[in-house]
Amino acid sequence: MSGLLAGKRLLVTGVITDASIAFSVAKLAQENGAQVVLTGYGRLSLVERIAKRLPEPAPVIELDVTDPAQLAGLADRVREHVDGLDGVVHSIGFAPQSCLGGGFLDAPWEDVATALHVSTFSYKSLAMAALPLMSPGGAVVGLTFDATVAWPVYDWMGVAKAGLESASRYLAMHLGKQGIRSNLVAAGPLRTIAAKSIPGFDEFEDAWSGRAPLGWNLSDQVPAAKACLALLSDWFPATTGEIVHVDGGYHAIGS
Ligand SMILES: NC(=O)c1ccc[n+]([C@@H]2O[C@H](COP(=O)([O-])OP(=O)(O)OC[C@H]3O[C@@H](n4cnc5c(N)ncnc54)[C@H](O)[C@@H]3O)[C@@H](O)[C@H]2O)c1
């Protein structure tokens, strides 16, 4: 097996359609020599159907990342398919509608708590659930949407992403002594189910394509996926707690 991830065993969460960033990660990872195990949430049969579109059949394990019992059983379930893990991809985000689309001032705590549980705390939960299978050189990679500024319509999801970015740095600190890295990819807007569920998300889609120095294709998940692969590979051995922007360069340009 050859390729950037030759011989690597990866756990990839977050596939729900073939537009999911996670689907592109899984596909490219297989094409580059990795063995992939997927987790699916909710509509398992749908995830299994999408998994069949990958170059190689990939097993799908059920995982609600807020369910302590499923997290506790994850390592054993993964072991049924691979004898260890070299990388874990967190490609999960969710916020109730009240938390998005301008609802920042009115969203109730219960809804905000859900957003933070699924989108922020789960990064640590997933890493810890997979940790028994990992060894020095392993990597955890997650997806963020640049949380250094407030965005129109992103609201509590933006707060959740700010928390995720911090959580990744803390994970880097706590797992560094075990030789495990934690890094995020800050992707520009991409037309996935998660993005479509944000009312008004299309408002800054056009602005993005116009302002990004390299331009930006809202339907091309490959650049973000490639960055995930690079961070999972052996080519960033001394990089942790980092956020790599894959946004056409948008973040670097003032308006
Ligand atoms: N699409 C964008 O514009 C964009 C930009 C930057 C970052 N991101 C981030 O990329 C990641 C992947 O999102 P996507 O855009 O590919 O959308 P997507 O809708 O394809 O993926 C989101 C995934 O989260 C999963 N999920 C939701 N609740 C879960 C739970 N309780 N347990 C386990 N899984 C759960 C869903 O099943 C789905 O597979 C998210 O973290 C998202 O915030 C997306």
The ligand as an SDF file (V2000), in Angstrom:
LIG
                    3D

 44 48  0  0  0  0  0  0  0  0999 V2000
  -20.0200   23.1370    5.8230 N   0  0  0  0  0  0  0  0  0  0  0  0
  -19.3320   24.1840    6.2130 C   0  0  0  0  0  0  0  0  0  0  0  0
  -19.4840   25.2980    5.6810 O   0  0  0  0  0  0  0  0  0  0  0  0
  -18.3230   24.0180    7.3170 C   0  0  0  0  0  0  0  0  0  0  0  0
  -17.3070   24.9790    7.4380 C   0  0  0  0  0  0  0  0  0  0  0  0
  -16.3790   24.8480    8.4660 C   0  0  0  0  0  0  0  0  0  0  0  0
  -16.4870   23.7810    9.3590 C   0  0  0  0  0  0  0  0  0  0  0  0
  -17.5040   22.8710    9.2110 N   0  0  0  0  0  0  0  0  0  0  0  0
  -17.5900   21.7770   10.1790 C   0  0  0  0  0  0  0  0  0  0  0  0
  -17.3410   20.5640    9.5200 O   0  0  0  0  0  0  0  0  0  0  0  0
  -17.8810   19.5180   10.3120 C   0  0  0  0  0  0  0  0  0  0  0  0
  -18.6660   18.5750    9.4050 C   0  0  0  0  0  0  0  0  0  0  0  0
  -19.8110   19.2250    8.9090 O   0  0  0  0  0  0  0  0  0  0  0  0
  -20.2650   19.1540    7.3870 P   0  0  0  0  0  0  0  0  0  0  0  0
  -20.2780   20.5510    6.9040 O   0  0  0  0  0  0  0  0  0  0  0  0
  -19.5210   18.1170    6.6700 O   0  0  0  0  0  0  0  0  0  0  0  0
  -21.8130   18.7660    7.5110 O   0  0  0  0  0  0  0  0  0  0  0  0
  -22.5670   17.3510    7.6080 P   0  0  0  0  0  0  0  0  0  0  0  0
  -23.9830   17.7040    7.9260 O   0  0  0  0  0  0  0  0  0  0  0  0
  -22.3120   16.5390    6.4060 O   0  0  0  0  0  0  0  0  0  0  0  0
  -21.8510   16.6590    8.8710 O   0  0  0  0  0  0  0  0  0  0  0  0
  -22.2160   16.9260   10.2110 C   0  0  0  0  0  0  0  0  0  0  0  0
  -22.2150   15.5810   10.9090 C   0  0  0  0  0  0  0  0  0  0  0  0
  -22.4370   15.7210   12.3240 O   0  0  0  0  0  0  0  0  0  0  0  0
  -23.0870   14.5230   12.7130 C   0  0  0  0  0  0  0  0  0  0  0  0
  -23.6920   14.6300   14.0440 N   0  0  0  0  0  0  0  0  0  0  0  0
  -24.6220   15.5290   14.4710 C   0  0  0  0  0  0  0  0  0  0  0  0
  -24.9500   15.2520   15.7490 N   0  0  0  0  0  0  0  0  0  0  0  0
  -24.2020   14.1660   16.1270 C   0  0  0  0  0  0  0  0  0  0  0  0
  -24.1050   13.4110   17.3360 C   0  0  0  0  0  0  0  0  0  0  0  0
  -24.8460   13.6920   18.4250 N   0  0  0  0  0  0  0  0  0  0  0  0
  -23.2260   12.3630   17.3660 N   0  0  0  0  0  0  0  0  0  0  0  0
  -22.4630   12.0510   16.2830 C   0  0  0  0  0  0  0  0  0  0  0  0
  -22.5370   12.7360   15.1140 N   0  0  0  0  0  0  0  0  0  0  0  0
  -23.4040   13.7710   15.0520 C   0  0  0  0  0  0  0  0  0  0  0  0
  -24.1400   14.3180   11.6230 C   0  0  0  0  0  0  0  0  0  0  0  0
  -24.6570   12.9960   11.6140 O   0  0  0  0  0  0  0  0  0  0  0  0
  -23.3200   14.6400   10.3780 C   0  0  0  0  0  0  0  0  0  0  0  0
  -22.7400   13.4530    9.8660 O   0  0  0  0  0  0  0  0  0  0  0  0
  -18.7150   20.1780   11.3950 C   0  0  0  0  0  0  0  0  0  0  0  0
  -17.9460   20.2760   12.5800 O   0  0  0  0  0  0  0  0  0  0  0  0
  -18.9380   21.5540   10.8150 C   0  0  0  0  0  0  0  0  0  0  0  0
  -19.2280   22.5330   11.8010 O   0  0  0  0  0  0  0  0  0  0  0  0
  -18.4100   22.9610    8.2060 C   0  0  0  0  0  0  0  0  0  0  0  0
  1  2  1  0
  2  3  2  0
  2  4  1  0
  4  5  1  0
  4 44  2  0
  5  6  2  0
  6  7  1  0
  7  8  2  0
  8  9  1  0
  8 44  1  0
  9 10  1  0
  9 42  1  0
 10 11  1  0
 11 12  1  0
 11 40  1  0
 12 13  1  0
 13 14  1  0
 14 15  2  0
 14 16  1  0
 14 17  1  0
 17 18  1  0
 18 19  2  0
 18 20  1  0
 18 21  1  0
 21 22  1  0
 22 23  1  0
 23 24  1  0
 23 38  1  0
 24 25  1  0
 25 26  1  0
 25 36  1  0
 26 27  1  0
 26 35  1  0
 27 28  2  0
 28 29  1  0
 29 30  1  0
 29 35  2  0
 30 31  1  0
 30 32  2  0
 32 33  1  0
 33 34  2  0
 34 35  1  0
 36 37  1  0
 36 38  1  0
 38 39  1  0
 40 41  1  0
 40 42  1  0
 42 43  1  0
M  CHG  2   8   1  16  -1
M  END
$$$$
